[in-house]
């Protein structure tokens, strides 16, 4: 049973976009590895930008500076 975990920042991703991510990740495993879509699990974790760091600082600060 394949398990895919997608982590994105919490910034207004719609339910439709999430559904497309789930479908697309599932289809990729079907196409590339021949996995059964009925047993493929996809989880989307949304992370606040205060809890996502790049280059030693939170994304919130980087975005406020325009970095």
PyMOL commands that set and color helices and strands:
alter all, ss='L'
color gray80, all
select helices_A, chain A and resi 15-33+37-39+49-51+59-65
alter helices_A, ss='H'
color red, helices_A
select strands_A, chain A and resi 3-9+41-47+53-54+57-58
alter strands_A, ss='S'
color yellow, strands_A
deselect
rebuild
show_as cartoon
